[in-house]
Amino acid sequence: MGKVKRNAPCPCGSGKKYKKCCGNKVVDFPTELAAKEAKQIQEDLVEYAFTVHRESISGFINQHDFLSTMDRQTKDISVFNLGIWGIFFHPLAGGKTIFEEYLQKKGDSITRPKTREIVESWKSMTPALLLLKDMKEAVIHFEDVITKKQFDVEMDVTSQDLPPVGSLILGYPIHEAEKAEFFMQFTIFPVKRTEELISKVKTYADAAVKNGKTPEDFMKQEFNNVLFALLAEKDEQPQQAEPVQESSVEWANDMEKETAAAIEKGMSGDEYPNELIPAVIDIWKSFCEKKSPVIRKPEAFAAAVEYYVNAISLNGATVSQAKLAKKYGVSASTISSRYKEIESTLQDEADRFAQSLTS
């Protein structure tokens, strides 16, 4: 292939001129760009589901009684997995899944063919329980415990600790550009529980296959049983985030409490005086009482609260959403959406909160 002229259409398929697309980037090639865009679409899809179909997805998740017996961190893992399962495999009243509806409404905005190909491939995604068989550098060889399929996943050693050989991994394998990956995140179980957990899950899987289901159909249709088998017992939990400090404030649920802890952690240090924290937690408490928010990722609301505090502060302090996105590990668009939700809910109390922050 010869050199692409600057004013020629970009070969990546974006529809832009080469000089204003890949020709204007130093290292990003079309496949890398497509993978980055696909990751952003993952976030946008989940944001769409928990915003547009908030009641539907929350009702679907909360119908699983076993959640009430779990501790906070195990419940968070289960809620995430049930949420993704609901988005892709459970139709809405009109017969379409949330993912299918999202593609119908927003698919035209995905202009790069390679990105579109990646997103379309999610239609065949299946939740999986994987056994880590081998590892060479950052490429991990897995065997699907239920289907026995073999495949490799490339994982970034700079951004996460690689699990040891023999570990069980629960997640949603997908293909992004030229490599296999997981949809958003995955869960690692201790090696010493591998045999026990495989036995529990196979009890459900064998019964389903005996009743005429394929292993793939079992994972798609009875994934809640897989979660129950893996997570319902409390003798030893999968890897999880560090515990949240206890607070004297009473919260309606663990996610509100975890968000409060994320706010306190994020606003502690040299940027803000320690005496400001109780006033900020009061803002979050007021919002929760008025709105009863559905919280998928506490850091998203924590970032939005910090942005709201800066926006209403009489001191005129400002912080960008981009900076907060990097600080809390969420997207700027998510912070913007959550901020607007907080601002509209607390608009009648903004002056009072501003005074409390500067008093």
VEXGUVO-277975 format. One record per residue (C-alpha): residue number from 1; residue in three letters; x, y, z. Coordinates in nm, 2 decimals. Layout:
<pts>
(NUM ALA (X Y Z)) ...
</pts>
This chain:
<pts>
(1 MET (0.00 0.00 0.00)) (2 GLY (0.14 0.34 -0.10)) (3 LYS (0.15 0.65 0.11)) (4 VAL (-0.19 0.80 0.18)) (5 LYS (-0.23 1.16 0.06)) (6 ARG (-0.32 1.41 0.33)) (7 ASN (-0.65 1.51 0.17)) (8 ALA (-0.75 1.16 0.08)) (9 PRO (-1.02 0.97 0.28)) (10 CYS (-0.87 0.81 0.58)) (11 PRO (-0.82 0.43 0.52)) (12 CYS (-0.96 0.36 0.87)) (13 GLY (-1.31 0.42 0.74)) (14 SER (-1.40 0.71 0.97)) (15 GLY (-1.52 0.93 0.67)) (16 LYS (-1.27 1.20 0.76)) (17 LYS (-0.97 1.32 0.56)) (18 TYR (-0.65 1.14 0.65)) (19 LYS (-0.48 1.46 0.78)) (20 LYS (-0.77 1.51 1.02)) (21 CYS (-0.79 1.15 1.14)) (22 CYS (-0.51 0.89 1.16)) (23 GLY (-0.26 1.12 0.98)) (24 ASN (-0.29 1.36 1.27)) (25 LYS (-0.19 1.10 1.53)) (26 VAL (0.16 0.98 1.61)) (27 VAL (0.10 0.62 1.72)) (28 ASP (-0.27 0.54 1.69)) (29 PHE (-0.35 0.30 1.41)) (30 PRO (-0.71 0.21 1.31)) (31 THR (-0.73 -0.11 1.51)) (32 GLU (-0.60 0.07 1.82)) (33 LEU (-0.85 0.36 1.77)) (34 ALA (-1.13 0.11 1.72)) (35 ALA (-1.04 -0.07 2.05)) (36 LYS (-1.04 0.27 2.24)) (37 GLU (-1.37 0.37 2.09)) (38 ALA (-1.52 0.03 2.18)) (39 LYS (-1.41 0.07 2.54)) (40 GLN (-1.58 0.41 2.56)) (41 ILE (-1.90 0.25 2.40)) (42 GLN (-1.89 -0.01 2.68)) (43 GLU (-1.92 0.27 2.94)) (44 ASP (-2.18 0.46 2.73)) (45 LEU (-2.39 0.15 2.70)) (46 VAL (-2.39 0.08 3.08)) (47 GLU (-2.46 0.45 3.15)) (48 TYR (-2.75 0.43 2.90)) (49 ALA (-2.89 0.12 3.07)) (50 PHE (-2.88 0.26 3.42)) (51 THR (-3.01 0.60 3.31)) (52 VAL (-3.28 0.54 3.05)) (53 HIS (-3.39 0.20 3.19)) (54 ARG (-3.31 0.27 3.55)) (55 GLU (-3.63 0.12 3.69)) (56 SER (-3.62 -0.18 3.46)) (57 ILE (-3.26 -0.28 3.52)) (58 SER (-3.28 -0.21 3.90)) (59 GLY (-3.60 -0.42 3.92)) (60 PHE (-3.43 -0.71 3.73)) (61 ILE (-3.13 -0.70 3.96)) (62 ASN (-3.32 -0.67 4.29)) (63 GLN (-3.55 -0.97 4.21)) (64 HIS (-3.26 -1.20 4.30)) (65 ASP (-3.32 -1.27 4.67)) (66 PHE (-2.97 -1.40 4.73)) (67 LEU (-2.83 -1.05 4.71)) (68 SER (-2.98 -0.97 5.05)) (69 THR (-2.76 -1.23 5.22)) (70 MET (-2.43 -1.10 5.08)) (71 ASP (-2.18 -0.86 5.23)) (72 ARG (-2.13 -0.53 5.05)) (73 GLN (-1.83 -0.63 4.83)) (74 THR (-1.98 -0.96 4.72)) (75 LYS (-2.30 -0.79 4.65)) (76 ASP (-2.12 -0.53 4.43)) (77 ILE (-1.97 -0.81 4.22)) (78 SER (-2.30 -0.97 4.18)) (79 VAL (-2.49 -0.65 4.09)) (80 PHE (-2.23 -0.57 3.82)) (81 ASN (-2.26 -0.92 3.67)) (82 LEU (-2.64 -0.93 3.69)) (83 GLY (-2.65 -0.58 3.53)) (84 ILE (-2.44 -0.68 3.23)) (85 TRP (-2.65 -1.00 3.20)) (86 GLY (-2.97 -0.80 3.20)) (87 ILE (-2.84 -0.55 2.94)) (88 PHE (-2.75 -0.83 2.69)) (89 PHE (-2.98 -1.12 2.76)) (90 HIS (-3.32 -1.00 2.90)) (91 PRO (-3.57 -0.84 2.66)) (92 LEU (-3.76 -0.52 2.75)) (93 ALA (-4.14 -0.50 2.71)) (94 GLY (-4.10 -0.44 2.34)) (95 GLY (-3.90 -0.76 2.28)) (96 LYS (-3.55 -0.59 2.23)) (97 THR (-3.27 -0.62 2.48)) (98 ILE (-3.12 -0.29 2.62)) (99 PHE (-2.81 -0.36 2.40)) (100 GLU (-3.03 -0.40 2.09)) (101 GLU (-3.22 -0.08 2.16)) (102 TYR (-2.89 0.10 2.22)) (103 LEU (-2.76 -0.01 1.89)) (104 GLN (-3.08 0.09 1.71)) (105 LYS (-3.08 0.44 1.86)) (106 LYS (-2.71 0.52 1.87)) (107 GLY (-2.55 0.28 1.61)) (108 ASP (-2.54 0.54 1.34)) (109 SER (-2.30 0.74 1.55)) (110 ILE (-2.04 0.46 1.53)) (111 THR (-1.88 0.57 1.21)) (112 ARG (-1.56 0.37 1.20)) (113 PRO (-1.63 0.02 1.04)) (114 LYS (-1.38 -0.16 1.26)) (115 THR (-1.54 -0.01 1.58)) (116 ARG (-1.88 -0.11 1.45)) (117 GLU (-1.76 -0.46 1.38)) (118 ILE (-1.63 -0.49 1.74)) (119 VAL (-1.96 -0.37 1.89)) (120 GLU (-2.17 -0.59 1.67)) (121 SER (-1.96 -0.89 1.78)) (122 TRP (-2.10 -0.84 2.13)) (123 LYS (-2.43 -0.99 2.01)) (124 SER (-2.26 -1.33 2.04)) (125 MET (-2.11 -1.26 2.38)) (126 THR (-2.16 -1.53 2.65)) (127 PRO (-2.08 -1.50 3.02)) (128 ALA (-1.81 -1.75 3.11)) (129 LEU (-1.64 -1.92 3.40)) (130 LEU (-1.28 -1.97 3.29)) (131 LEU (-0.99 -2.17 3.43)) (132 LEU (-0.65 -2.01 3.39)) (133 LYS (-0.44 -2.30 3.23)) (134 ASP (-0.12 -2.12 3.13)) (135 MET (0.04 -1.78 3.11)) (136 LYS (0.32 -1.65 2.89)) (137 GLU (0.42 -1.28 2.94)) (138 ALA (0.08 -1.10 2.92)) (139 VAL (-0.11 -1.36 2.72)) (140 ILE (-0.32 -1.59 2.93)) (141 HIS (-0.46 -1.93 2.80)) (142 PHE (-0.80 -2.01 2.94)) (143 GLU (-1.04 -2.31 2.93)) (144 ASP (-1.41 -2.24 2.96)) (145 VAL (-1.52 -2.46 3.25)) (146 ILE (-1.87 -2.52 3.10)) (147 THR (-1.81 -2.53 2.72)) (148 LYS (-1.45 -2.66 2.73)) (149 LYS (-1.36 -2.41 2.46)) (150 GLN (-1.00 -2.28 2.47)) (151 PHE (-0.88 -1.93 2.40)) (152 ASP (-0.62 -1.67 2.48)) (153 VAL (-0.67 -1.33 2.64)) (154 GLU (-0.42 -1.05 2.63)) (155 MET (-0.40 -0.86 2.96)) (156 ASP (-0.21 -0.54 3.04)) (157 VAL (0.04 -0.62 3.32)) (158 THR (0.09 -0.25 3.38)) (159 SER (-0.27 -0.18 3.49)) (160 GLN (-0.36 -0.50 3.68)) (161 ASP (-0.21 -0.79 3.87)) (162 LEU (-0.23 -1.11 3.67)) (163 PRO (-0.41 -1.40 3.84)) (164 PRO (-0.21 -1.71 3.92)) (165 VAL (-0.23 -2.03 3.71)) (166 GLY (-0.52 -2.24 3.84)) (167 SER (-0.74 -1.94 3.92)) (168 LEU (-1.11 -1.92 3.82)) (169 ILE (-1.22 -1.61 3.63)) (170 LEU (-1.58 -1.49 3.59)) (171 GLY (-1.65 -1.24 3.32)) (172 TYR (-1.77 -1.16 2.97)) (173 PRO (-1.51 -1.24 2.71)) (174 ILE (-1.52 -1.03 2.40)) (175 HIS (-1.30 -0.95 2.10)) (176 GLU (-1.15 -0.60 2.06)) (177 ALA (-0.96 -0.53 1.74)) (178 GLU (-0.71 -0.81 1.71)) (179 LYS (-0.72 -0.95 2.06)) (180 ALA (-0.96 -1.11 2.32)) (181 GLU (-1.05 -0.90 2.62)) (182 PHE (-1.32 -0.88 2.89)) (183 PHE (-1.63 -0.66 2.89)) (184 MET (-1.53 -0.39 3.14)) (185 GLN (-1.42 -0.61 3.43)) (186 PHE (-1.38 -0.96 3.56)) (187 THR (-1.37 -1.14 3.90)) (188 ILE (-1.09 -1.36 4.02)) (189 PHE (-1.15 -1.65 4.27)) (190 PRO (-0.88 -1.80 4.50)) (191 VAL (-0.69 -2.10 4.35)) (192 LYS (-0.76 -2.31 4.66)) (193 ARG (-1.14 -2.29 4.59)) (194 THR (-1.12 -2.38 4.22)) (195 GLU (-1.23 -2.75 4.25)) (196 GLU (-1.50 -2.67 4.50)) (197 LEU (-1.65 -2.39 4.29)) (198 ILE (-1.63 -2.58 3.96)) (199 SER (-1.82 -2.87 4.13)) (200 LYS (-2.09 -2.63 4.25)) (201 VAL (-2.14 -2.47 3.91)) (202 LYS (-2.14 -2.80 3.73)) (203 THR (-2.42 -2.93 3.94)) (204 TYR (-2.64 -2.66 3.79)) (205 ALA (-2.49 -2.70 3.44)) (206 ASP (-2.53 -3.08 3.43)) (207 ALA (-2.89 -3.05 3.53)) (208 ALA (-2.95 -2.79 3.25)) (209 VAL (-2.78 -3.00 2.99)) (210 LYS (-2.98 -3.31 3.10)) (211 ASN (-3.30 -3.10 3.03)) (212 GLY (-3.19 -3.03 2.68)) (213 LYS (-3.00 -2.70 2.71)) (214 THR (-2.66 -2.65 2.55)) (215 PRO (-2.37 -2.53 2.77)) (216 GLU (-2.39 -2.19 2.61)) (217 ASP (-2.77 -2.16 2.67)) (218 PHE (-2.71 -2.25 3.03)) (219 MET (-2.47 -1.97 3.08)) (220 LYS (-2.70 -1.72 2.90)) (221 GLN (-3.02 -1.83 3.06)) (222 GLU (-2.92 -1.94 3.41)) (223 PHE (-2.63 -1.71 3.48)) (224 ASN (-2.80 -1.62 3.81)) (225 ASN (-2.75 -1.98 3.93)) (226 VAL (-2.38 -1.95 3.84)) (227 LEU (-2.35 -1.64 4.05)) (228 PHE (-2.54 -1.80 4.34)) (229 ALA (-2.30 -2.10 4.33)) (230 LEU (-1.99 -1.89 4.32)) (231 LEU (-2.08 -1.61 4.56)) (232 ALA (-2.36 -1.70 4.80)) (233 GLU (-2.14 -1.87 5.05)) (234 LYS (-1.94 -1.64 5.28)) (235 ASP (-1.65 -1.86 5.39)) (236 GLU (-1.40 -1.69 5.16)) (237 GLN (-1.47 -1.41 4.92)) (238 PRO (-1.31 -1.33 4.58)) (239 GLN (-1.06 -1.05 4.55)) (240 GLN (-1.21 -0.71 4.63)) (241 ALA (-1.14 -0.35 4.70)) (242 GLU (-1.01 -0.23 5.03)) (243 PRO (-1.28 -0.19 5.30)) (244 VAL (-1.47 0.13 5.35)) (245 GLN (-1.43 0.31 5.68)) (246 GLU (-1.73 0.30 5.91)) (247 SER (-1.94 0.62 5.95)) (248 SER (-2.19 0.73 6.20)) (249 VAL (-2.43 0.85 5.93)) (250 GLU (-2.71 0.60 5.85)) (251 TRP (-2.74 0.52 5.48)) (252 ALA (-3.03 0.36 5.29)) (253 ASN (-2.80 0.10 5.13)) (254 ASP (-2.43 0.00 5.10)) (255 MET (-2.38 0.18 4.77)) (256 GLU (-2.47 0.51 4.92)) (257 LYS (-2.23 0.44 5.21)) (258 GLU (-1.95 0.34 4.98)) (259 THR (-2.00 0.65 4.78)) (260 ALA (-1.97 0.86 5.09)) (261 ALA (-1.64 0.68 5.17)) (262 ALA (-1.52 0.75 4.81)) (263 ILE (-1.60 1.12 4.86)) (264 GLU (-1.42 1.13 5.19)) (265 LYS (-1.12 0.96 5.04)) (266 GLY (-1.11 1.17 4.73)) (267 MET (-1.14 1.50 4.91)) (268 SER (-0.90 1.42 5.19)) (269 GLY (-0.55 1.57 5.17)) (270 ASP (-0.41 1.91 5.09)) (271 GLU (-0.67 2.02 4.83)) (272 TYR (-0.95 2.07 5.09)) (273 PRO (-0.96 2.14 5.46)) (274 ASN (-1.06 1.84 5.68)) (275 GLU (-1.35 2.04 5.84)) (276 LEU (-1.51 2.07 5.49)) (277 ILE (-1.58 1.69 5.47)) (278 PRO (-1.88 1.67 5.70)) (279 ALA (-2.06 1.95 5.50)) (280 VAL (-1.99 1.76 5.18)) (281 ILE (-2.12 1.44 5.32)) (282 ASP (-2.43 1.63 5.43)) (283 ILE (-2.48 1.73 5.06)) (284 TRP (-2.45 1.37 4.95)) (285 LYS (-2.69 1.26 5.22)) (286 SER (-2.95 1.52 5.12)) (287 PHE (-2.92 1.41 4.76)) (288 CYS (-2.97 1.05 4.85)) (289 GLU (-3.28 1.12 5.06)) (290 LYS (-3.44 1.33 4.78)) (291 LYS (-3.34 1.11 4.48)) (292 SER (-3.27 0.75 4.60)) (293 PRO (-3.01 0.72 4.32)) (294 VAL (-2.92 0.39 4.15)) (295 ILE (-2.55 0.37 4.20)) (296 ARG (-2.35 0.14 3.97)) (297 LYS (-2.01 0.29 4.04)) (298 PRO (-1.96 0.50 4.36)) (299 GLU (-1.66 0.68 4.22)) (300 ALA (-1.88 0.84 3.95)) (301 PHE (-2.11 1.01 4.21)) (302 ALA (-1.81 1.09 4.43)) (303 ALA (-1.65 1.28 4.14)) (304 ALA (-1.98 1.45 4.06)) (305 VAL (-2.02 1.56 4.42)) (306 GLU (-1.67 1.71 4.43)) (307 TYR (-1.74 1.89 4.11)) (308 TYR (-2.08 2.02 4.25)) (309 VAL (-1.90 2.14 4.57)) (310 ASN (-1.65 2.34 4.36)) (311 ALA (-1.93 2.48 4.14)) (312 ILE (-2.14 2.62 4.42)) (313 SER (-1.85 2.72 4.65)) (314 LEU (-1.85 3.09 4.73)) (315 ASN (-1.47 3.08 4.72)) (316 GLY (-1.49 3.04 4.35)) (317 ALA (-1.27 2.73 4.35)) (318 THR (-1.29 2.53 4.03)) (319 VAL (-1.18 2.19 3.91)) (320 SER (-1.22 2.04 3.57)) (321 GLN (-1.43 1.73 3.49)) (322 ALA (-1.13 1.59 3.30)) (323 LYS (-0.91 1.62 3.61)) (324 LEU (-1.17 1.45 3.82)) (325 ALA (-1.22 1.18 3.57)) (326 LYS (-0.86 1.09 3.59)) (327 LYS (-0.86 1.11 3.97)) (328 TYR (-1.16 0.89 4.02)) (329 GLY (-1.11 0.65 3.72)) (330 VAL (-1.44 0.74 3.55)) (331 SER (-1.53 0.92 3.22)) (332 ALA (-1.59 1.29 3.21)) (333 SER (-1.92 1.23 3.04)) (334 THR (-2.03 1.02 3.33)) (335 ILE (-1.93 1.29 3.58)) (336 SER (-2.13 1.55 3.37)) (337 SER (-2.44 1.33 3.38)) (338 ARG (-2.42 1.27 3.75)) (339 TYR (-2.34 1.64 3.82)) (340 LYS (-2.65 1.75 3.63)) (341 GLU (-2.86 1.50 3.83)) (342 ILE (-2.72 1.64 4.16)) (343 GLU (-2.76 2.00 4.05)) (344 SER (-3.12 1.96 3.95)) (345 THR (-3.22 1.77 4.26)) (346 LEU (-3.05 2.01 4.50)) (347 GLN (-3.12 2.34 4.32)) (348 ASP (-3.35 2.47 4.60)) (349 GLU (-3.08 2.42 4.86)) (350 ALA (-2.77 2.53 4.66)) (351 ASP (-2.74 2.86 4.86)) (352 ARG (-2.76 2.69 5.19)) (353 PHE (-2.50 2.43 5.09)) (354 ALA (-2.27 2.71 4.96)) (355 GLN (-2.29 2.89 5.30)) (356 SER (-2.22 2.57 5.49)) (357 LEU (-1.91 2.51 5.28)) (358 THR (-1.76 2.85 5.35)) (359 SER (-1.87 2.89 5.71)) 
</pts>
